[in-house]
Amino acid sequence: MSAGTLAALAALVFFAGVVDALAGGGGLITLPAYLAAGLNPALLLGTNKLASSIGTVASAARYWRTLKLPLFPFLPVVAASLIGSLAGARVALFVDPKWIRPLLLVVLPVVGFLVHTHREPPPEPAGKPRREATPEALSVGASIGAYDGFIGPGTGTFFALSLTRFCGFGLLDATARAKVLNLASNVSALAAFLWADRVDLRLGLGMGAVSILGHTVGAQLGLKRGAAAIRPAILLVCSGLFVKLLLDLVK
């Protein structure tokens, strides 16, 4: 790649990191960007997973360190996401995922409506410990993790929304937990791509460094403005994903 192409790719990866840290869905930006830059399509998904996984570490750490969220009680949900992603990746080897696109075209307007109408749950009573690994949270981790392993677009958004809608988390806390779940599912899929030698390590590591910067900026914005920044970002991601899937179907 020329210096100009690499610079343009880096700018898009940075912007995707900001969006991903706020709402998920950075792959909507990076996947077309890698293709436009001339990356071999066989290396596309693996290289993107490597860079995005590195960036997600930065935003997940920033959210959890600042919000002082307990990690240990949430580990069973993380494990559910990891196992679900492995299962989804295995299924993807045998099933044509094209039928997922029409389904998403139905689901995404519903997701947008849920974001628009969602109200923050009342705060937990002082001193009352919150149950992290509820059956609902485990189901969210496993099912959306499987979706990420199978096809993936919008996984971080779906994690955050499901944790708010079904598990009673506020949007900021849900976004922080979604980063950890998304990291687990990303690493699981990345392992499969590395095993199959489908990753451009040099490009992925370089863009991973850029992604760290984007995720750091996005996490800082999310922590500073909370739901006021996250909610419109999620709506933007859902709209972008809807348009992309619609155009893919028309082609």
KETIDO-135937 format. One record per residue (C-alpha): residue number from 1; residue in one letter; chain; x, y, z. Coordinates in nm, 3 decimals, decimal comma. Example, Ala and Ser with C-alpha at 12.3 -4.5 7.8 and 13.67 -1.06 7.14 Angstrom:
<gufis>
<gufi pos="1" code="A" unit="A" east="1,230" north="-0,450" up="0,780"/>
<gufi pos="2" code="S" unit="A" east="1,367" north="-0,106" up="0,714"/>
</gufis>
This chain:
<gufis>
<gufi pos="1" code="M" unit="A" east="0,000" north="0,000" up="0,000"/>
<gufi pos="2" code="S" unit="A" east="0,116" north="0,354" up="-0,071"/>
<gufi pos="3" code="A" unit="A" east="0,175" north="0,602" up="0,210"/>
<gufi pos="4" code="G" unit="A" east="-0,140" north="0,792" up="0,113"/>
<gufi pos="5" code="T" unit="A" east="-0,350" north="0,476" up="0,119"/>
<gufi pos="6" code="L" unit="A" east="-0,215" north="0,378" up="0,459"/>
<gufi pos="7" code="A" unit="A" east="-0,284" north="0,727" up="0,595"/>
<gufi pos="8" code="A" unit="A" east="-0,643" north="0,720" up="0,470"/>
<gufi pos="9" code="L" unit="A" east="-0,691" north="0,370" up="0,612"/>
<gufi pos="10" code="A" unit="A" east="-0,548" north="0,477" up="0,947"/>
<gufi pos="11" code="A" unit="A" east="-0,787" north="0,775" up="0,963"/>
<gufi pos="12" code="L" unit="A" east="-1,085" north="0,549" up="0,900"/>
<gufi pos="13" code="V" unit="A" east="-0,966" north="0,292" up="1,155"/>
<gufi pos="14" code="F" unit="A" east="-0,927" north="0,571" up="1,412"/>
<gufi pos="15" code="F" unit="A" east="-1,280" north="0,698" up="1,347"/>
<gufi pos="16" code="A" unit="A" east="-1,413" north="0,341" up="1,363"/>
<gufi pos="17" code="G" unit="A" east="-1,244" north="0,300" up="1,702"/>
<gufi pos="18" code="V" unit="A" east="-1,421" north="0,608" up="1,837"/>
<gufi pos="19" code="V" unit="A" east="-1,759" north="0,479" up="1,714"/>
<gufi pos="20" code="D" unit="A" east="-1,688" north="0,127" up="1,838"/>
<gufi pos="21" code="A" unit="A" east="-1,598" north="0,247" up="2,188"/>
<gufi pos="22" code="L" unit="A" east="-1,923" north="0,443" up="2,206"/>
<gufi pos="23" code="A" unit="A" east="-2,169" north="0,203" up="2,048"/>
<gufi pos="24" code="G" unit="A" east="-2,004" north="-0,086" up="1,867"/>
<gufi pos="25" code="G" unit="A" east="-2,032" north="-0,132" up="1,492"/>
<gufi pos="26" code="G" unit="A" east="-1,683" north="-0,012" up="1,397"/>
<gufi pos="27" code="G" unit="A" east="-1,661" north="-0,294" up="1,143"/>
<gufi pos="28" code="L" unit="A" east="-1,913" north="-0,107" up="0,929"/>
<gufi pos="29" code="I" unit="A" east="-1,632" north="0,140" up="0,864"/>
<gufi pos="30" code="T" unit="A" east="-1,321" north="-0,077" up="0,872"/>
<gufi pos="31" code="L" unit="A" east="-1,429" north="-0,370" up="0,654"/>
<gufi pos="32" code="P" unit="A" east="-1,503" north="-0,155" up="0,344"/>
<gufi pos="33" code="A" unit="A" east="-1,193" north="0,054" up="0,422"/>
<gufi pos="34" code="Y" unit="A" east="-0,960" north="-0,249" up="0,418"/>
<gufi pos="35" code="L" unit="A" east="-1,111" north="-0,367" up="0,091"/>
<gufi pos="36" code="A" unit="A" east="-1,078" north="-0,022" up="-0,067"/>
<gufi pos="37" code="A" unit="A" east="-0,713" north="-0,014" up="0,044"/>
<gufi pos="38" code="G" unit="A" east="-0,647" north="-0,333" up="-0,152"/>
<gufi pos="39" code="L" unit="A" east="-0,623" north="-0,592" up="0,125"/>
<gufi pos="40" code="N" unit="A" east="-0,660" north="-0,951" up="0,006"/>
<gufi pos="41" code="P" unit="A" east="-1,025" north="-1,046" up="0,082"/>
<gufi pos="42" code="A" unit="A" east="-0,906" north="-1,378" up="0,224"/>
<gufi pos="43" code="L" unit="A" east="-0,726" north="-1,183" up="0,498"/>
<gufi pos="44" code="L" unit="A" east="-1,000" north="-0,926" up="0,554"/>
<gufi pos="45" code="L" unit="A" east="-1,195" north="-1,067" up="0,848"/>
<gufi pos="46" code="G" unit="A" east="-0,891" north="-1,193" up="1,038"/>
<gufi pos="47" code="T" unit="A" east="-0,694" north="-0,870" up="0,999"/>
<gufi pos="48" code="N" unit="A" east="-0,994" north="-0,665" up="1,106"/>
<gufi pos="49" code="K" unit="A" east="-1,049" north="-0,887" up="1,411"/>
<gufi pos="50" code="L" unit="A" east="-0,686" north="-0,846" up="1,516"/>
<gufi pos="51" code="A" unit="A" east="-0,691" north="-0,466" up="1,497"/>
<gufi pos="52" code="S" unit="A" east="-1,035" north="-0,429" up="1,657"/>
<gufi pos="53" code="S" unit="A" east="-0,949" north="-0,671" up="1,939"/>
<gufi pos="54" code="I" unit="A" east="-0,641" north="-0,466" up="2,027"/>
<gufi pos="55" code="G" unit="A" east="-0,846" north="-0,145" up="2,029"/>
<gufi pos="56" code="T" unit="A" east="-1,127" north="-0,298" up="2,233"/>
<gufi pos="57" code="V" unit="A" east="-0,881" north="-0,383" up="2,510"/>
<gufi pos="58" code="A" unit="A" east="-0,817" north="-0,009" up="2,552"/>
<gufi pos="59" code="S" unit="A" east="-1,182" north="0,096" up="2,572"/>
<gufi pos="60" code="A" unit="A" east="-1,285" north="-0,199" up="2,792"/>
<gufi pos="61" code="A" unit="A" east="-1,004" north="-0,123" up="3,038"/>
<gufi pos="62" code="R" unit="A" east="-1,090" north="0,248" up="3,042"/>
<gufi pos="63" code="Y" unit="A" east="-1,461" north="0,189" up="3,112"/>
<gufi pos="64" code="W" unit="A" east="-1,404" north="-0,072" up="3,382"/>
<gufi pos="65" code="R" unit="A" east="-1,124" north="0,117" up="3,557"/>
<gufi pos="66" code="T" unit="A" east="-1,318" north="0,444" up="3,566"/>
<gufi pos="67" code="L" unit="A" east="-1,657" north="0,299" up="3,659"/>
<gufi pos="68" code="K" unit="A" east="-1,496" north="0,056" up="3,909"/>
<gufi pos="69" code="L" unit="A" east="-1,717" north="-0,230" up="3,792"/>
<gufi pos="70" code="P" unit="A" east="-1,664" north="-0,574" up="3,948"/>
<gufi pos="71" code="L" unit="A" east="-1,511" north="-0,808" up="3,690"/>
<gufi pos="72" code="F" unit="A" east="-1,507" north="-1,140" up="3,875"/>
<gufi pos="73" code="P" unit="A" east="-1,890" north="-1,175" up="3,914"/>
<gufi pos="74" code="F" unit="A" east="-1,926" north="-1,103" up="3,540"/>
<gufi pos="75" code="L" unit="A" east="-1,679" north="-1,369" up="3,426"/>
<gufi pos="76" code="P" unit="A" east="-1,945" north="-1,641" up="3,372"/>
<gufi pos="77" code="V" unit="A" east="-2,115" north="-1,409" up="3,121"/>
<gufi pos="78" code="V" unit="A" east="-1,780" north="-1,349" up="2,949"/>
<gufi pos="79" code="A" unit="A" east="-1,728" north="-1,726" up="2,931"/>
<gufi pos="80" code="A" unit="A" east="-2,075" north="-1,765" up="2,779"/>
<gufi pos="81" code="S" unit="A" east="-1,983" north="-1,511" up="2,509"/>
<gufi pos="82" code="L" unit="A" east="-1,657" north="-1,694" up="2,438"/>
<gufi pos="83" code="I" unit="A" east="-1,826" north="-2,033" up="2,407"/>
<gufi pos="84" code="G" unit="A" east="-2,110" north="-1,889" up="2,201"/>
<gufi pos="85" code="S" unit="A" east="-1,867" north="-1,729" up="1,957"/>
<gufi pos="86" code="L" unit="A" east="-1,679" north="-2,056" up="1,914"/>
<gufi pos="87" code="A" unit="A" east="-2,004" north="-2,235" up="1,843"/>
<gufi pos="88" code="G" unit="A" east="-2,115" north="-1,967" up="1,596"/>
<gufi pos="89" code="A" unit="A" east="-1,783" north="-1,983" up="1,412"/>
<gufi pos="90" code="R" unit="A" east="-1,815" north="-2,360" up="1,384"/>
<gufi pos="91" code="V" unit="A" east="-2,165" north="-2,332" up="1,242"/>
<gufi pos="92" code="A" unit="A" east="-2,049" north="-2,066" up="0,996"/>
<gufi pos="93" code="L" unit="A" east="-1,818" north="-2,324" up="0,839"/>
<gufi pos="94" code="F" unit="A" east="-2,118" north="-2,528" up="0,725"/>
<gufi pos="95" code="V" unit="A" east="-2,403" north="-2,280" up="0,681"/>
<gufi pos="96" code="D" unit="A" east="-2,446" north="-2,004" up="0,423"/>
<gufi pos="97" code="P" unit="A" east="-2,501" north="-1,688" up="0,631"/>
<gufi pos="98" code="K" unit="A" east="-2,676" north="-1,494" up="0,351"/>
<gufi pos="99" code="W" unit="A" east="-3,017" north="-1,552" up="0,507"/>
<gufi pos="100" code="I" unit="A" east="-2,906" north="-1,343" up="0,806"/>
<gufi pos="101" code="R" unit="A" east="-2,919" north="-1,022" up="0,601"/>
<gufi pos="102" code="P" unit="A" east="-3,297" north="-1,014" up="0,550"/>
<gufi pos="103" code="L" unit="A" east="-3,343" north="-1,098" up="0,918"/>
<gufi pos="104" code="L" unit="A" east="-3,125" north="-0,807" up="1,023"/>
<gufi pos="105" code="L" unit="A" east="-3,326" north="-0,572" up="0,804"/>
<gufi pos="106" code="V" unit="A" east="-3,624" north="-0,661" up="1,021"/>
<gufi pos="107" code="V" unit="A" east="-3,434" north="-0,653" up="1,351"/>
<gufi pos="108" code="L" unit="A" east="-3,249" north="-0,322" up="1,312"/>
<gufi pos="109" code="P" unit="A" east="-3,555" north="-0,091" up="1,304"/>
<gufi pos="110" code="V" unit="A" east="-3,672" north="-0,267" up="1,619"/>
<gufi pos="111" code="V" unit="A" east="-3,332" north="-0,206" up="1,780"/>
<gufi pos="112" code="G" unit="A" east="-3,349" north="0,161" up="1,686"/>
<gufi pos="113" code="F" unit="A" east="-3,697" north="0,190" up="1,838"/>
<gufi pos="114" code="L" unit="A" east="-3,578" north="0,025" up="2,161"/>
<gufi pos="115" code="V" unit="A" east="-3,287" north="0,267" up="2,188"/>
<gufi pos="116" code="H" unit="A" east="-3,510" north="0,566" up="2,125"/>
<gufi pos="117" code="T" unit="A" east="-3,769" north="0,462" up="2,383"/>
<gufi pos="118" code="H" unit="A" east="-3,533" north="0,316" up="2,646"/>
<gufi pos="119" code="R" unit="A" east="-3,537" north="0,478" up="2,986"/>
<gufi pos="120" code="E" unit="A" east="-3,260" north="0,433" up="3,238"/>
<gufi pos="121" code="P" unit="A" east="-3,354" north="0,186" up="3,515"/>
<gufi pos="122" code="P" unit="A" east="-3,374" north="0,318" up="3,871"/>
<gufi pos="123" code="P" unit="A" east="-3,047" north="0,297" up="4,064"/>
<gufi pos="124" code="E" unit="A" east="-2,984" north="-0,005" up="4,285"/>
<gufi pos="125" code="P" unit="A" east="-3,045" north="0,055" up="4,658"/>
<gufi pos="126" code="A" unit="A" east="-2,726" north="0,159" up="4,837"/>
<gufi pos="127" code="G" unit="A" east="-2,531" north="-0,135" up="4,969"/>
<gufi pos="128" code="K" unit="A" east="-2,729" north="-0,394" up="4,776"/>
<gufi pos="129" code="P" unit="A" east="-2,498" north="-0,614" up="4,564"/>
<gufi pos="130" code="R" unit="A" east="-2,606" north="-0,659" up="4,204"/>
<gufi pos="131" code="R" unit="A" east="-2,630" north="-1,001" up="4,050"/>
<gufi pos="132" code="E" unit="A" east="-2,411" north="-0,998" up="3,741"/>
<gufi pos="133" code="A" unit="A" east="-2,438" north="-1,356" up="3,607"/>
<gufi pos="134" code="T" unit="A" east="-2,817" north="-1,379" up="3,587"/>
<gufi pos="135" code="P" unit="A" east="-2,982" north="-1,627" up="3,349"/>
<gufi pos="136" code="E" unit="A" east="-3,075" north="-1,333" up="3,127"/>
<gufi pos="137" code="A" unit="A" east="-2,716" north="-1,207" up="3,114"/>
<gufi pos="138" code="L" unit="A" east="-2,581" north="-1,556" up="3,042"/>
<gufi pos="139" code="S" unit="A" east="-2,833" north="-1,593" up="2,759"/>
<gufi pos="140" code="V" unit="A" east="-2,729" north="-1,256" up="2,615"/>
<gufi pos="141" code="G" unit="A" east="-2,361" north="-1,351" up="2,630"/>
<gufi pos="142" code="A" unit="A" east="-2,409" north="-1,689" up="2,465"/>
<gufi pos="143" code="S" unit="A" east="-2,659" north="-1,591" up="2,194"/>
<gufi pos="144" code="I" unit="A" east="-2,496" north="-1,268" up="2,076"/>
<gufi pos="145" code="G" unit="A" east="-2,154" north="-1,428" up="2,108"/>
<gufi pos="146" code="A" unit="A" east="-2,277" north="-1,700" up="1,871"/>
<gufi pos="147" code="Y" unit="A" east="-2,403" north="-1,430" up="1,634"/>
<gufi pos="148" code="D" unit="A" east="-2,060" north="-1,264" up="1,641"/>
<gufi pos="149" code="G" unit="A" east="-1,886" north="-1,591" up="1,557"/>
<gufi pos="150" code="F" unit="A" east="-2,137" north="-1,659" up="1,281"/>
<gufi pos="151" code="I" unit="A" east="-2,156" north="-1,323" up="1,105"/>
<gufi pos="152" code="G" unit="A" east="-2,086" north="-1,032" up="1,343"/>
<gufi pos="153" code="P" unit="A" east="-2,198" north="-0,684" up="1,224"/>
<gufi pos="154" code="G" unit="A" east="-2,322" north="-0,468" up="1,511"/>
<gufi pos="155" code="T" unit="A" east="-2,230" north="-0,717" up="1,785"/>
<gufi pos="156" code="G" unit="A" east="-2,120" north="-0,451" up="2,035"/>
<gufi pos="157" code="T" unit="A" east="-2,443" north="-0,259" up="1,978"/>
<gufi pos="158" code="F" unit="A" east="-2,655" north="-0,570" up="2,031"/>
<gufi pos="159" code="F" unit="A" east="-2,465" north="-0,658" up="2,350"/>
<gufi pos="160" code="A" unit="A" east="-2,520" north="-0,312" up="2,500"/>
<gufi pos="161" code="L" unit="A" east="-2,888" north="-0,295" up="2,406"/>
<gufi pos="162" code="S" unit="A" east="-2,964" north="-0,646" up="2,529"/>
<gufi pos="163" code="L" unit="A" east="-2,796" north="-0,580" up="2,864"/>
<gufi pos="164" code="T" unit="A" east="-3,008" north="-0,267" up="2,912"/>
<gufi pos="165" code="R" unit="A" east="-3,335" north="-0,415" up="2,789"/>
<gufi pos="166" code="F" unit="A" east="-3,321" north="-0,762" up="2,944"/>
<gufi pos="167" code="C" unit="A" east="-3,078" north="-0,728" up="3,236"/>
<gufi pos="168" code="G" unit="A" east="-3,164" north="-0,386" up="3,378"/>
<gufi pos="169" code="F" unit="A" east="-2,824" north="-0,217" up="3,331"/>
<gufi pos="170" code="G" unit="A" east="-2,796" north="0,154" up="3,260"/>
<gufi pos="171" code="L" unit="A" east="-2,672" north="0,233" up="2,910"/>
<gufi pos="172" code="L" unit="A" east="-2,325" north="0,343" up="3,026"/>
<gufi pos="173" code="D" unit="A" east="-2,272" north="0,036" up="3,247"/>
<gufi pos="174" code="A" unit="A" east="-2,409" north="-0,188" up="2,971"/>
<gufi pos="175" code="T" unit="A" east="-2,169" north="-0,034" up="2,719"/>
<gufi pos="176" code="A" unit="A" east="-1,874" north="-0,106" up="2,949"/>
<gufi pos="177" code="R" unit="A" east="-1,981" north="-0,468" up="2,993"/>
<gufi pos="178" code="A" unit="A" east="-2,048" north="-0,498" up="2,619"/>
<gufi pos="179" code="K" unit="A" east="-1,683" north="-0,407" up="2,551"/>
<gufi pos="180" code="V" unit="A" east="-1,563" north="-0,704" up="2,759"/>
<gufi pos="181" code="L" unit="A" east="-1,813" north="-0,943" up="2,601"/>
<gufi pos="182" code="N" unit="A" east="-1,725" north="-0,822" up="2,252"/>
<gufi pos="183" code="L" unit="A" east="-1,355" north="-0,862" up="2,328"/>
<gufi pos="184" code="A" unit="A" east="-1,414" north="-1,223" up="2,433"/>
<gufi pos="185" code="S" unit="A" east="-1,609" north="-1,305" up="2,118"/>
<gufi pos="186" code="N" unit="A" east="-1,353" north="-1,122" up="1,901"/>
<gufi pos="187" code="V" unit="A" east="-1,058" north="-1,311" up="2,049"/>
<gufi pos="188" code="S" unit="A" east="-1,239" north="-1,639" up="1,998"/>
<gufi pos="189" code="A" unit="A" east="-1,297" north="-1,568" up="1,630"/>
<gufi pos="190" code="L" unit="A" east="-0,944" north="-1,426" up="1,592"/>
<gufi pos="191" code="A" unit="A" east="-0,796" north="-1,752" up="1,719"/>
<gufi pos="192" code="A" unit="A" east="-0,974" north="-1,938" up="1,438"/>
<gufi pos="193" code="F" unit="A" east="-0,843" north="-1,694" up="1,175"/>
<gufi pos="194" code="L" unit="A" east="-0,488" north="-1,716" up="1,310"/>
<gufi pos="195" code="W" unit="A" east="-0,507" north="-2,095" up="1,306"/>
<gufi pos="196" code="A" unit="A" east="-0,615" north="-2,082" up="0,941"/>
<gufi pos="197" code="D" unit="A" east="-0,340" north="-1,829" up="0,855"/>
<gufi pos="198" code="R" unit="A" east="-0,597" north="-1,570" up="0,745"/>
<gufi pos="199" code="V" unit="A" east="-0,444" north="-1,262" up="0,913"/>
<gufi pos="200" code="D" unit="A" east="-0,206" north="-0,996" up="0,781"/>
<gufi pos="201" code="L" unit="A" east="-0,013" north="-0,962" up="1,108"/>
<gufi pos="202" code="R" unit="A" east="0,190" north="-0,654" up="1,017"/>
<gufi pos="203" code="L" unit="A" east="-0,109" north="-0,453" up="0,894"/>
<gufi pos="204" code="G" unit="A" east="-0,334" north="-0,579" up="1,175"/>
<gufi pos="205" code="L" unit="A" east="-0,087" north="-0,485" up="1,446"/>
<gufi pos="206" code="G" unit="A" east="-0,023" north="-0,144" up="1,291"/>
<gufi pos="207" code="M" unit="A" east="-0,392" north="-0,065" up="1,261"/>
<gufi pos="208" code="G" unit="A" east="-0,439" north="-0,206" up="1,611"/>
<gufi pos="209" code="A" unit="A" east="-0,218" north="0,072" up="1,745"/>
<gufi pos="210" code="V" unit="A" east="-0,434" north="0,327" up="1,561"/>
<gufi pos="211" code="S" unit="A" east="-0,747" north="0,155" up="1,692"/>
<gufi pos="212" code="I" unit="A" east="-0,622" north="0,196" up="2,049"/>
<gufi pos="213" code="L" unit="A" east="-0,617" north="0,573" up="1,999"/>
<gufi pos="214" code="G" unit="A" east="-0,969" north="0,574" up="1,858"/>
<gufi pos="215" code="H" unit="A" east="-1,107" north="0,353" up="2,134"/>
<gufi pos="216" code="T" unit="A" east="-0,941" north="0,570" up="2,399"/>
<gufi pos="217" code="V" unit="A" east="-1,101" north="0,886" up="2,260"/>
<gufi pos="218" code="G" unit="A" east="-1,440" north="0,715" up="2,224"/>
<gufi pos="219" code="A" unit="A" east="-1,434" north="0,573" up="2,576"/>
<gufi pos="220" code="Q" unit="A" east="-1,342" north="0,912" up="2,720"/>
<gufi pos="221" code="L" unit="A" east="-1,632" north="1,072" up="2,533"/>
<gufi pos="222" code="G" unit="A" east="-1,870" north="0,800" up="2,653"/>
<gufi pos="223" code="L" unit="A" east="-1,759" north="0,838" up="3,016"/>
<gufi pos="224" code="K" unit="A" east="-1,787" north="1,216" up="3,002"/>
<gufi pos="225" code="R" unit="A" east="-2,129" north="1,237" up="2,838"/>
<gufi pos="226" code="G" unit="A" east="-2,276" north="0,895" up="2,920"/>
<gufi pos="227" code="A" unit="A" east="-2,601" north="0,801" up="2,749"/>
<gufi pos="228" code="A" unit="A" east="-2,617" north="1,144" up="2,583"/>
<gufi pos="229" code="A" unit="A" east="-2,326" north="1,038" up="2,360"/>
<gufi pos="230" code="I" unit="A" east="-2,392" north="0,664" up="2,344"/>
<gufi pos="231" code="R" unit="A" east="-2,759" north="0,672" up="2,246"/>
<gufi pos="232" code="P" unit="A" east="-2,719" north="0,877" up="1,922"/>
<gufi pos="233" code="A" unit="A" east="-2,407" north="0,675" up="1,833"/>
<gufi pos="234" code="I" unit="A" east="-2,606" north="0,351" up="1,857"/>
<gufi pos="235" code="L" unit="A" east="-2,882" north="0,498" up="1,641"/>
<gufi pos="236" code="L" unit="A" east="-2,621" north="0,606" up="1,384"/>
<gufi pos="237" code="V" unit="A" east="-2,465" north="0,258" up="1,379"/>
<gufi pos="238" code="C" unit="A" east="-2,803" north="0,088" up="1,340"/>
<gufi pos="239" code="S" unit="A" east="-2,895" north="0,321" up="1,054"/>
<gufi pos="240" code="G" unit="A" east="-2,561" north="0,265" up="0,881"/>
<gufi pos="241" code="L" unit="A" east="-2,586" north="-0,110" up="0,916"/>
<gufi pos="242" code="F" unit="A" east="-2,944" north="-0,108" up="0,784"/>
<gufi pos="243" code="V" unit="A" east="-2,844" north="0,092" up="0,475"/>
<gufi pos="244" code="K" unit="A" east="-2,539" north="-0,126" up="0,410"/>
<gufi pos="245" code="L" unit="A" east="-2,740" north="-0,449" up="0,432"/>
<gufi pos="246" code="L" unit="A" east="-3,011" north="-0,306" up="0,208"/>
<gufi pos="247" code="L" unit="A" east="-2,756" north="-0,206" up="-0,055"/>
<gufi pos="248" code="D" unit="A" east="-2,593" north="-0,551" up="-0,034"/>
<gufi pos="249" code="L" unit="A" east="-2,929" north="-0,713" up="-0,106"/>
<gufi pos="250" code="V" unit="A" east="-2,998" north="-0,484" up="-0,401"/>
<gufi pos="251" code="K" unit="A" east="-2,662" north="-0,557" up="-0,568"/>
</gufis>
